[in-house]
Amino acid sequence: MKELNNLPNELLVMIFDLLSPYRDLENCQLVCKKWADLVKNVRFRRNVLLHRAMEKGNLGRFGEQLLNLRSLVDE
């Protein structure tokens, strides 16, 4: 765990972005305060993206972004 906490916050956020929003992110936020803060930021950003897409009536684009993130995980 010590090695993971040495990673830059930006890289941890990129990794968290690839996780499912429910069980995986919830478990990550229980690891330590640093991770809890980073997960909170990831969830906030996801909500902002969702609300922007809803306002513009452009959920297709939001869905594409999520699929692109998921495809990185599957590789």
ZAMARGU-4260 file (C-alpha; in steps of 0.2 Angstrom, whole numbers, plus 5000, padded with zeros to 4 digits):
<rodrens>
0) 5000/5000/5000 | 5014/5012/5004 | 5020/5011/4986 | 5003/5016/4979 | 5002/5031/4991
5) 5018/5037/4983 | 5010/5039/4966 | 5005/5056/4961 | 4987/5061/4965 | 4983/5064/4946
10) 4988/5046/4942 | 4978/5039/4957 | 4963/5049/4950 | 4965/5042/4933 | 4965/5024/4940
15) 4950/5028/4951 | 4941/5035/4935 | 4942/5017/4928 | 4933/5009/4943 | 4915/5006/4944
20) 4906/5020/4954 | 4898/5009/4967 | 4907/4994/4975 | 4925/4998/4969 | 4925/5016/4973
25) 4917/5014/4989 | 4930/5002/4995 | 4944/5013/4989 | 4937/5028/4999 | 4939/5017/5015
30) 4958/5014/5013 | 4964/5031/5020 | 4959/5049/5020 | 4969/5053/5005 | 4960/5041/4994
35) 4943/5046/5002 | 4947/5064/4996 | 4952/5058/4979 | 4937/5047/4977 | 4926/5062/4982
40) 4933/5072/4968 | 4931/5058/4955 | 4913/5057/4960 | 4910/5075/4959 | 4918/5076/4942
45) 4907/5062/4936 | 4891/5071/4942 | 4896/5087/4934 | 4899/5078/4917 | 4882/5069/4919
50) 4873/5085/4923 | 4881/5094/4908 | 4876/5080/4897 | 4858/5080/4903 | 4857/5099/4901
55) 4863/5098/4883 | 4852/5083/4879 | 4868/5074/4875 | 4869/5058/4885 | 4876/5049/4870
60) 4893/5058/4872 | 4893/5055/4890 | 4890/5037/4887 | 4904/5036/4874 | 4916/5044/4887
65) 4912/5030/4899 | 4914/5017/4886 | 4931/5024/4882 | 4936/5023/4900 | 4929/5005/4902
70) 4938/4999/4886 | 4955/5005/4894 | 4951/4993/4908 | 4947/4979/4897 | 4963/4980/4887
</rodrens>
